[in-house]
Amino acid sequence: MRVQSRGLFGCIIKGCLISVICSLLAILIFAFVIKLADLNGTVIKVVNQFIKVFAIFVGCAFSIDGKLGLIKGSLIGVLSSFIIYLILTMLAGNIDWGAAFIVEIIFSVIVGGISGIIAVNIKSK
């Protein structure tokens, strides 16, 4: 039986930090690609969603162990998404708490929950 090295709070903080750092690096690289290539809005939206899913999955994969993968993953997803949203909207200068924000949060909870379940099941084998 594996002993957990940190509690729920430590797991969530570690997962959020990993997810936020991964997201910011991927967004920075993608911004450089956008500068070089002429991409349309649809491609940018799809890649941004992929970056979000990938970053949440990486955050969950490297921080979740033990039990409660659904809860831990959902919390990592929602908190990291909220932090990234705040950072990017403050940089852009326009914070919008509308329907799009609510959809993003719900999407992040779902992706985080699924990622948490996968992370727990992979590490338990």
C-alpha positions in Angstrom: 0.0 0.0 0.0 1.3 3.4 -1.0 1.5 6.2 1.7 0.3 9.6 0.6 3.0 12.2 1.0 0.7 15.2 1.1 -2.9 16.0 1.9 -5.7 17.1 -0.2 -4.7 20.8 0.0 -1.1 20.0 -1.1 -2.2 17.9 -4.0 -4.5 20.6 -5.2 -1.9 23.4 -4.9 0.8 21.3 -6.7 -1.7 20.3 -9.5 -2.8 24.0 -10.0 0.8 25.2 -10.1 1.8 22.6 -12.6 -1.3 23.2 -14.7 -0.9 27.0 -14.7 2.8 26.9 -15.6 2.1 24.4 -18.4 -0.7 26.5 -19.7 1.3 29.8 -19.6 4.2 28.1 -21.4 2.0 26.6 -24.1 0.1 29.9 -24.6 3.5 31.7 -24.9 4.7 29.2 -27.5 1.3 29.4 -29.4 1.4 33.2 -29.4 4.8 33.0 -31.1 3.3 30.6 -33.7 0.4 32.9 -34.3 2.8 35.8 -34.9 4.6 33.7 -37.5 1.6 32.1 -39.2 -1.7 33.6 -40.3 -4.2 31.5 -38.4 -7.9 32.1 -38.3 -10.1 32.5 -35.2 -11.4 28.9 -35.3 -8.0 27.4 -35.2 -7.0 29.6 -32.3 -10.0 28.7 -30.3 -9.5 24.9 -30.9 -5.8 25.1 -29.9 -6.6 27.2 -26.8 -9.1 24.5 -25.7 -6.5 21.8 -26.4 -3.9 23.7 -24.3 -6.4 23.9 -21.4 -7.2 20.2 -21.6 -3.6 19.3 -21.8 -2.5 21.5 -19.0 -5.2 20.2 -16.6 -4.3 16.6 -17.5 -0.6 17.2 -16.8 -1.4 19.0 -13.5 -3.6 16.0 -12.5 -1.2 13.4 -13.7 1.8 14.8 -11.7 0.0 15.6 -8.5 -2.8 13.2 -7.8 -2.3 9.9 -6.0 -4.3 7.8 -3.6 -8.0 8.2 -3.7 -10.6 10.9 -4.6 -9.3 11.4 -8.2 -12.7 12.9 -9.3 -12.7 15.5 -6.5 -9.0 16.3 -6.7 -9.1 16.6 -10.5 -12.2 18.7 -10.5 -10.7 21.1 -8.0 -7.5 21.3 -10.0 -9.4 21.9 -13.2 -11.6 24.7 -11.8 -8.9 26.5 -9.8 -6.3 26.4 -12.6 -8.8 27.5 -15.2 -9.9 30.4 -12.9 -6.3 31.5 -12.3 -5.4 31.3 -16.0 -8.6 33.2 -16.9 -7.7 35.9 -14.4 -4.1 36.3 -15.6 -5.1 36.4 -19.3 -8.0 38.8 -18.9 -6.0 41.1 -16.7 -3.3 41.2 -19.3 -5.9 41.9 -22.0 -7.5 44.5 -19.8 -11.1 43.2 -20.0 -12.5 40.9 -17.4 -15.8 39.3 -18.5 -17.7 37.2 -16.0 -20.4 36.3 -18.5 -21.8 33.0 -19.9 -18.5 32.1 -21.7 -16.7 32.2 -18.3 -19.3 29.9 -16.7 -19.0 27.4 -19.7 -15.2 27.5 -19.3 -15.5 26.7 -15.6 -17.9 23.8 -16.2 -15.7 22.5 -19.0 -12.7 22.6 -16.7 -14.5 20.8 -13.9 -15.4 18.0 -16.3 -11.9 17.7 -17.8 -10.3 17.9 -14.4 -12.6 15.2 -13.0 -11.9 12.8 -15.9 -8.1 13.6 -15.7 -8.2 12.9 -11.9 -9.9 9.5 -12.4 -7.4 8.6 -15.1 -4.4 9.7 -12.9 -5.6 7.7 -9.9 -6.3 4.6 -12.0 -2.9 4.7 -13.8 -0.9 5.2 -10.6 -2.8 2.4 -8.7 -1.5 -0.2 -11.1 
